[in-house]
Amino acid sequence: MSFVMRTVLSIALVLCVSACDRGSSEAGQEFAGDNTKEKGETIESGQGLVGKLDISRRGAEMVDTPFQAPDGKPIQLSDFIGQPVLVNIWATWCAPCIVEMPMLDELAAREKDRLKVLVVSQDIQGAEKVAPFFERGKFRELEPYIDPENGLSFGFGSGLMPTTVLYDAQGKEVWRVIGAMDWDGAKAAALLEETLAAR
């Protein structure tokens, strides 16, 4: 990666850190101020999590930039075509991301026959930061995918973490949630069921 690209990436991450670490009331104001016709509805759920449902990219092709599988080999989202995939981009320094992880692990366990849940770290330090986090988390189903080049973050273009995108079995985007969400809640179940039932 060139010096210029690393500088641009560092600036982007500083901006993302400031957005990610805001309190839930500020995040709610920010999301509530969006144009809801274009971006969708604000989702307020348990544990002070506030995210924004966005269906404006429904039907778009998968972002297909490479990232790293748990074994360190390169992989792309298109490698998962054939089943619905929920892709969550997160980082170890992002407080709302960390709150979501146990819920995403529960979702992955509950729906493992119908849905692949991918959590892809955007930590620049890669496995150095992510491996200890996974050891402490003792997740049952989640695996440590990493994207130290931040290709998915740039490809999704939301500018915030966490961002979670649901793709159907054909690799088409269904919806995305920008910000944190209660993945154990009724709203998440309802949003997922339409796609999972259509398999």
C-alpha positions as CSV (number, residue, x, y, z in Angstrom):
1,M,0.0,0.0,0.0
2,S,1.4,3.4,-1.0
3,F,2.2,6.2,1.5
4,V,-0.6,8.3,0.1
5,M,-3.1,5.5,0.4
6,R,-2.0,4.8,4.0
7,T,-2.4,8.6,4.8
8,V,-5.9,8.7,3.3
9,L,-6.8,5.5,5.1
10,S,-5.5,6.9,8.4
11,I,-7.6,10.1,8.0
12,A,-10.7,8.0,7.2
13,L,-10.2,5.8,10.2
14,V,-9.8,8.9,12.5
15,L,-13.1,10.2,11.2
16,C,-14.7,6.8,11.7
17,V,-13.4,6.5,15.2
18,S,-15.0,9.8,16.1
19,A,-18.3,8.7,14.7
20,C,-18.2,5.2,16.1
21,D,-17.5,6.2,19.7
22,R,-20.3,8.8,20.1
23,G,-22.9,8.2,22.7
24,S,-26.1,6.5,21.7
25,S,-28.2,9.8,22.0
26,E,-25.8,11.6,19.6
27,A,-25.9,8.6,17.2
28,G,-29.7,8.6,17.3
29,Q,-29.8,12.3,16.4
30,E,-27.4,11.8,13.6
31,F,-29.4,8.9,12.1
32,A,-32.7,10.5,12.7
33,G,-31.6,13.6,10.7
34,D,-31.0,11.5,7.6
35,N,-33.5,11.6,4.7
36,T,-35.7,8.6,5.6
37,K,-37.2,8.2,2.2
38,E,-33.8,7.5,0.7
39,K,-32.1,5.9,3.7
40,G,-34.9,4.0,5.4
41,E,-36.0,4.0,9.0
42,T,-34.2,4.5,12.3
43,I,-34.0,1.3,14.3
44,E,-33.9,1.8,18.0
45,S,-33.4,-1.4,20.0
46,G,-32.2,-2.7,23.3
47,Q,-28.9,-1.8,25.0
48,G,-29.1,1.8,23.5
49,L,-28.3,0.6,20.0
50,V,-29.4,2.8,17.2
51,G,-29.0,1.9,13.6
52,K,-30.3,3.1,10.2
53,L,-32.0,0.7,7.9
54,D,-31.0,1.5,4.3
55,I,-32.7,-0.2,1.3
56,S,-31.4,2.2,-1.3
57,R,-28.9,-0.3,-2.8
58,R,-31.4,-3.2,-2.9
59,G,-30.5,-5.5,-5.8
60,A,-26.8,-4.2,-6.1
61,E,-24.1,-6.7,-6.7
62,M,-21.8,-7.8,-3.8
63,V,-18.8,-5.7,-3.0
64,D,-16.1,-8.1,-4.3
65,T,-12.9,-6.8,-2.9
66,P,-10.6,-9.5,-1.4
67,F,-10.0,-9.9,2.3
68,Q,-8.5,-12.6,4.5
69,A,-10.2,-15.8,5.7
70,P,-9.4,-17.2,9.2
71,D,-6.6,-19.3,7.7
72,G,-5.0,-16.2,6.2
73,K,-5.9,-17.1,2.6
74,P,-7.5,-14.5,0.3
75,I,-11.3,-14.7,0.0
76,Q,-14.1,-12.7,-1.5
77,L,-17.8,-12.3,-0.7
78,S,-18.7,-14.0,-4.0
79,D,-17.2,-17.2,-2.6
80,F,-20.3,-17.4,-0.4
81,I,-22.9,-17.2,-3.2
82,G,-25.4,-19.9,-2.9
83,Q,-26.7,-19.0,0.6
84,P,-27.8,-15.7,2.2
85,V,-24.8,-13.9,3.8
86,L,-24.9,-11.2,6.5
87,V,-21.6,-9.2,6.4
88,N,-20.7,-7.1,9.4
89,I,-17.7,-4.8,9.2
90,W,-16.3,-3.9,12.6
91,A,-13.1,-3.0,14.5
92,T,-11.8,-3.9,18.0
93,W,-11.7,-0.1,18.9
94,C,-15.4,0.4,18.0
95,A,-17.5,0.2,21.1
96,P,-20.9,-0.4,19.4
97,C,-19.2,-3.1,17.3
98,I,-18.1,-4.9,20.4
99,V,-21.6,-4.8,21.9
100,E,-23.0,-6.4,18.7
101,M,-20.5,-9.3,18.5
102,P,-22.1,-11.7,21.1
103,M,-25.5,-11.1,19.5
104,L,-24.1,-11.8,16.0
105,D,-22.6,-15.0,17.4
106,E,-26.0,-16.0,18.8
107,L,-27.6,-15.2,15.4
108,A,-24.9,-17.3,13.6
109,A,-25.6,-20.2,15.9
110,R,-29.4,-19.9,15.6
111,E,-29.5,-19.6,11.8
112,K,-26.4,-21.6,10.8
113,D,-28.5,-23.8,8.5
114,R,-30.0,-20.8,6.6
115,L,-27.5,-17.9,6.9
116,K,-23.7,-17.3,6.9
117,V,-22.7,-14.6,9.3
118,L,-19.4,-13.0,8.4
119,V,-17.7,-10.5,10.8
120,V,-14.9,-8.8,9.0
121,S,-12.5,-6.7,11.1
122,Q,-11.2,-3.5,9.6
123,D,-8.3,-3.2,12.1
124,I,-5.2,-2.2,10.2
125,Q,-3.1,-4.3,12.5
126,G,-5.1,-7.4,11.4
127,A,-4.7,-10.6,13.3
128,E,-2.4,-8.9,15.9
129,K,-5.5,-7.2,17.3
130,V,-8.3,-9.6,16.2
131,A,-6.9,-12.9,17.4
132,P,-6.7,-11.9,21.1
133,F,-10.2,-10.4,20.8
134,F,-11.6,-13.7,19.6
135,E,-9.8,-15.6,22.3
136,R,-11.4,-13.5,25.0
137,G,-14.8,-13.6,23.3
138,K,-15.0,-17.4,23.1
139,F,-17.4,-17.2,20.2
140,R,-19.2,-20.4,19.2
141,E,-19.8,-19.7,15.5
142,L,-18.1,-16.4,14.4
143,E,-14.7,-16.7,12.8
144,P,-12.0,-14.0,12.6
145,Y,-12.1,-12.7,9.0
146,I,-9.9,-9.6,8.6
147,D,-9.6,-6.8,6.1
148,P,-6.6,-4.7,7.1
149,E,-6.7,-2.9,3.7
150,N,-10.3,-1.8,4.6
151,G,-11.5,-2.7,1.1
152,L,-15.0,-3.7,2.3
153,S,-15.3,-0.5,4.3
154,F,-14.5,1.6,1.2
155,G,-16.7,-0.7,-0.9
156,F,-19.7,-0.3,1.3
157,G,-19.2,3.4,1.5
158,S,-21.2,4.0,4.7
159,G,-18.4,5.8,6.5
160,L,-19.4,4.3,9.8
161,M,-18.8,1.1,11.7
162,P,-20.5,-1.1,12.4
163,T,-22.2,-1.5,9.0
164,T,-24.0,-4.7,8.3
165,V,-25.2,-5.8,4.8
166,L,-27.5,-8.7,4.0
167,Y,-27.0,-10.4,0.6
168,D,-29.4,-13.0,-0.8
169,A,-28.3,-16.4,-2.1
170,Q,-27.7,-14.9,-5.5
171,G,-25.3,-12.3,-4.1
172,K,-27.7,-9.3,-4.4
173,E,-28.0,-6.8,-1.6
174,V,-31.3,-6.9,0.3
175,W,-30.6,-4.2,2.9
176,R,-28.0,-2.7,5.2
177,V,-28.0,-1.4,8.7
178,I,-25.6,1.5,9.3
179,G,-24.8,1.6,13.0
180,A,-25.5,-1.0,15.8
181,M,-28.5,-3.2,16.1
182,D,-30.0,-5.7,18.5
183,W,-29.5,-8.9,16.5
184,D,-31.4,-10.9,19.1
185,G,-34.5,-8.8,18.7
186,A,-37.8,-9.1,16.9
187,K,-37.0,-6.4,14.4
188,A,-33.8,-8.2,13.2
189,A,-35.7,-11.5,13.0
190,A,-38.4,-9.9,10.9
191,L,-35.9,-8.2,8.6
192,L,-34.0,-11.5,8.0
193,E,-37.0,-13.8,7.7
194,E,-38.2,-12.6,4.3
195,T,-34.8,-13.5,2.7
196,L,-34.2,-16.7,4.8
197,A,-37.7,-18.0,4.1
198,A,-37.2,-17.6,0.3
199,R,-34.3,-20.0,0.2
